[in-house]
Amino acid sequence: MSLANSVLAVNNDLPIRTDKPVHSGKVRSVYWLTEADSKRLIQEKGYDVASDAPLAIMIISDRISAFDCIWHGEGGLEGIPGKGAALNAISNHWFKLFREQGLADSHILDIPHPFVWIVQKAKPVMIEAICRGYITGSMWRAYEKGERNFCGIQLPEGLKKDQKLPELLMTPSTKGILKGIPNVPEQDDVNVSRQDIRDNYAAFQLQSKQDIDLYEKLLSEGFSLISTALENIDQVFVDTKFEFGYVNDAQGQQKLIYMDEVGTPDSSRIWDGPSYRDGKVVENSKEGFRQLLLKSFPDPDILLNKNRMEEREALARDNVLPAHVFKQVSETYIGIAEKITGQKLRLSNHPKAEIIEILKQEYALID
């Protein structure tokens, strides 16, 4: 059987019962369940949510997005074998640990299949919460050009590329285009300071000023917990992105939860510990793929410059990457997932057929 058949590239065409359009992101697709199916599942499965909470089926794909574009490989490879299962397994592992350690819940209620989450609808906080333990990537590029103030935080002189920062930095940015906030341009992914958030917390969809402290606590504790766990398997947690939202529990109490994915090779940089101690950065995350792309094209500015999106989209569309690149990325994702979870990743030859069967037989969501 060809490798391409084991890749789930298209995930927005499953026959799941829904009365709303399927929402497709770069990697996941979301199917909102009908009101009747949401109520039935809450009752049948005993989920700890309000009885009228809207539920969704979230299906991950194996697509790989970098620099806001989807890339494809030789031999009909429209995704990375094992990537979707690896991302879900890692997220599930950290979310479970967060819950056990009393940090906060996530939006996930059930995991019917390695590619599938059943989630409750959350009201998102409009902040991409980024934590940085090391200076690298876009922060290093800006620092090298002389920038010293990041999100209202002043960095000291004399930092070297890839070195550990004196303390964990929280450098939030906007999630989506927010309007009418002083000093915050109306565009996606703009860096903001703690003061911007404190002065305009409602515009970021935080419920209270106290929730700013709570979100920062969940950020630093979440980062610390993952960092310590990765240290135990000799990996370095470099930086990561967290997302948060609000949901109501079965008693109608509102709570702040983690959402999206967490601590994965897509949302974080993870370095190999022994190599880092030898002065060499070996990426165990998507950053390795991003670096490879930067070296593959004669004008890397196309990938880094937001004003050149049309050219960038053409690069991704018109360039078929070598199969060995996709194989290498697959090994990175599967390898780090198995290290983190301590378990062999179960890979499927027919993921879509399996998902349909489970959602039909065990959840009655397919006619």
Long-range contacts (C-beta under 8 A, 24 or more apart in sequence): 1-349, 2-75, 2-76, 3-75, 3-77, 3-81, 3-323, 4-75, 4-76, 4-77, 4-78, 5-349, 5-350, 6-81, 6-347, 6-348, 6-349, 6-350, 6-351, 7-62, 7-77, 7-78, 7-79, 7-80, 7-81, 8-59, 8-60, 8-61, 8-62, 8-79, 8-84, 8-115, 8-351, 8-352, 9-61, 9-62, 9-63, 9-78, 9-79, 10-61, 10-78, 11-59, 11-60, 11-61, 11-115, 14-59, 14-352, 14-355, 14-356, 14-359, 14-366, 15-356, 15-366, 15-367, 16-57, 16-359, 16-365, 16-366, 17-365, 17-366, 17-367, 26-63, 26-65, 26-68, 26-70, 27-60, 27-61, 27-63, 27-65, 27-84, 27-87, 27-266, 28-58, 28-59, 28-60, 28-61, 29-58, 29-59, 29-61, 30-56, 30-57, 30-58, 30-119, 31-56, 31-57, 31-58, 31-59, 32-56, 32-121, 33-57, 33-365, 37-364, 37-365, 40-364, 41-118, 41-363, 45-109, 45-110, 47-109, 47-110, 47-118, 47-120, 48-109, 48-249, 48-250, 49-109, 49-120, 49-247, 49-248, 49-249, 49-250, 50-248, 50-249, 50-250, 50-252, 51-250, 53-120, 53-121, 53-247, 53-248, 54-120, 54-121, 55-109, 55-118, 55-119, 55-120, 55-121, 56-118, 56-119, 56-120, 56-121, 57-116, 57-117, 57-118, 57-119, 57-359, 57-365, 58-116, 58-117, 58-118, 58-119, 59-115, 59-116, 59-355, 60-84, 60-85, 60-87, 60-88, 60-115, 60-116, 60-117, 61-115, 64-286, 64-289, 64-326, 64-329, 66-286, 66-289, 66-290, 66-293, 67-290, 67-293, 67-303, 67-304, 67-312, 67-316, 68-309, 68-312, 69-312, 69-313, 69-315, 69-316, 69-317, 70-316, 71-293, 71-316, 71-319, 71-321, 72-316, 72-320, 72-321, 73-320, 73-321, 73-322, 73-323, 73-325, 73-326, 74-320, 74-321, 74-322, 74-323, 74-326, 75-323, 77-323, 77-326, 80-326, 80-329, 80-330, 80-333, 81-326, 81-327, 81-330, 81-347, 82-330, 82-333, 82-334, 82-337, 82-345, 82-347, 83-329, 83-330, 83-333, 84-114, 84-115, 84-351, 85-114, 85-115, 85-337, 85-345, 85-346, 85-347, 85-348, 86-264, 86-265, 86-333, 86-334, 86-336, 86-337, 86-345, 87-261, 87-264, 87-265, 87-266, 87-333, 87-337, 88-114, 88-115, 88-117, 88-261, 89-114, 89-337, 89-340, 89-341, 89-343, 89-345, 90-261, 90-263, 90-264, 90-265, 90-336, 90-337, 90-340, 90-341, 91-261, 91-262, 91-263, 91-264, 93-340, 93-341, 94-222, 94-225, 94-226, 94-262, 94-263, 95-258, 95-262, 97-225, 97-229, 98-222, 98-225, 98-258, 98-262, 101-221, 101-225, 103-218, 103-221, 103-222, 103-225, 103-258, 104-218, 104-255, 104-256, 104-257, 104-258, 105-247, 105-255, 105-257, 105-258, 106-257, 106-258, 106-259, 106-262, 107-245, 107-247, 107-257, 107-258, 107-259, 112-355, 112-358, 112-359, 112-362, 112-363, 113-351, 113-354, 113-355, 113-358, 114-345, 114-346, 114-348, 115-348, 115-351, 115-355, 116-355, 116-358, 116-359, 118-363, 119-259, 120-247, 121-247, 122-245, 122-246, 122-247, 122-257, 122-259, 123-205, 123-245, 123-246, 123-247, 124-175, 124-205, 124-243, 124-244, 124-245, 124-259, 125-175, 125-204, 125-205, 125-206, 125-215, 125-243, 125-244, 125-245, 125-246, 125-256, 126-174, 126-175, 126-176, 126-178, 126-203, 126-204, 126-205, 127-172, 127-173, 127-174, 127-175, 127-192, 127-197, 127-204, 127-215, 127-243, 127-244, 128-172, 128-173, 128-174, 128-175, 128-189, 128-241, 128-243, 129-170, 129-172, 129-215, 129-219, 129-241, 129-242, 129-243, 129-244, 130-170, 130-171, 130-172, 130-173, 130-239, 130-240, 130-241, 130-242, 131-168, 131-169, 131-170, 131-171, 131-219, 131-220, 131-223, 131-239, 131-240, 131-241, 131-242, 132-165, 132-168, 132-169, 132-171, 132-238, 132-239, 133-164, 133-165, 133-168, 133-169, 133-223, 133-227, 133-237, 133-238, 133-239, 134-162, 134-163, 134-164, 134-165, 134-236, 134-238, 134-239, 134-269, 135-159, 135-160, 135-161, 135-162, 135-163, 135-165, 136-161, 136-162, 136-238, 136-239, 136-269, 136-281, 137-239, 137-269, 137-287, 139-171, 141-304, 150-191, 151-191, 151-192, 151-193, 151-194, 152-193, 152-194, 152-195, 152-196, 153-193, 162-276, 162-281, 168-220, 168-223, 168-224, 170-194, 170-216, 170-219, 170-220, 172-197, 175-243, 178-203, 178-204, 205-246, 207-246, 207-254, 207-256, 211-256, 214-256, 215-244, 215-256, 218-242, 218-244, 218-256, 218-258, 222-258, 222-262, 222-263, 226-262, 226-263, 226-268, 229-340, 230-270, 230-340, 231-273, 233-339, 233-340, 234-272, 234-273, 234-274, 235-270, 235-271, 235-272, 235-273, 235-284, 235-336, 235-339, 236-270, 236-271, 236-272, 236-273, 236-276, 237-263, 237-268, 237-270, 238-268, 238-269, 238-270, 238-271, 239-268, 239-269, 240-267, 240-268, 240-269, 241-267, 241-268, 263-340, 265-332, 265-333, 265-336, 270-336, 283-332, 284-332, 284-335, 284-336, 285-332, 285-336, 286-329, 288-329, 288-332, 289-325, 289-329, 292-325, 296-321
